[in-house]
Amino acid sequence: MEEIAPLKEDDLFPCPFYDRRDLQILRLVVIPLVLYLSDIITDVLLAAQYYRSGDTVWSSWTLGLVVLSFIVMNVSSAWLNRNEAKAKSAMIRRGWCFSYLLQIGIFLEYGDLQVKLWRRQFIRVRGILVLKNMYNLPILHMMGAMLESIPQLCLQICIIAITGQKISFLKMITMALSLLSAVKAAVVLLYYTSSLMVEKLTGGLVARVVLIFIWKLIEISARALAIGLFASAFKEWVVVPIGVQWLTMMFVTFCTDEDDQGCVDVFFSGLAMALDTGTTIKTLDHKRRFWLNTVLTLVGNVAMVSVWVSQRAGKDWFDMPALMYVVLGSVMGAVIGVVEMVIRGEITCCSDDTEDYETANVITAKQDQEDVENPSDLEEEDAV
């Protein structure tokens, strides 16, 4: 049975300063919320700037990505909280529904998180203290990154390449925040879906998180640059290399994973593979899929930017620097990805008989997530 307990200093981290309530609220609520709002607000301001200058097409695309991600994130938030809503009173449920209709569900998530942190309410699962529904925000922000942050970054790169206009200060801020939001979402999701979540605060943990941050920064920026430049020259044909990669990964997943044969499983696998066409997340759990996705991403990036450069025939000074960055960034991203897989234990350097310690931890973390989301299972175990 789930047990609500106040957080103790040594339960999660050995550093009392890091475990202070105000610092937890700052790093888990205030900073992520400010980053999210800044990303959204600058995108809206940029759309308004395009509209005032007469670029209604670019204004519509820029604003459309914001609206689409906002709607999807709110609908997803309502779906993730469907079980918790059943335990609430009818008045509270009506208030939640009204809030989701107003498209402020994401702010309810942050409000709920702040209340739990302030009251020090954690659920003890397998001896580990975790917040109930703690995976909601990482999942929602990763959705936002795939629907708004990364596409927005690709769109602005495409606009710059097509128009050749001078980059305004607002556009620079918008692109920087989009990249930072996407990287942050990927790093946080990887943190909460691996054994990193249950490790104590040490120099090794900090170094690992920094490595993942650098990896995602290089990987996402190179991917966005390749897609944006290719789209500037070939418009809607940009869906071809991305679609080929997605279909290939879906086919391999369907053929190799016996658990993903049902309609619902195939649907969620499709979402996961769509996510991995932008940044490697889900395929880290499977060695063969990781190798395939890494090769497809590397080849796709190099092919897209090479075709773009050949089509332009050196019209601008930034053609070759862009080609070099995409190629080097894609290679570096692939190399760091392999290093991360080695650290996880998914790829062994010496012997195939080496104990896959990291994989065991990942499985444990996933079991913890299922226990948190389905506390009734814990009650059944206790009853037995």
Order of alpha helices (4+ residues) and beta strands (2+ residues): beta-alpha-alpha-alpha-alpha-alpha-alpha-alpha-beta-beta-alpha-alpha-alpha-alpha-alpha-alpha-alpha-alpha-alpha-alpha
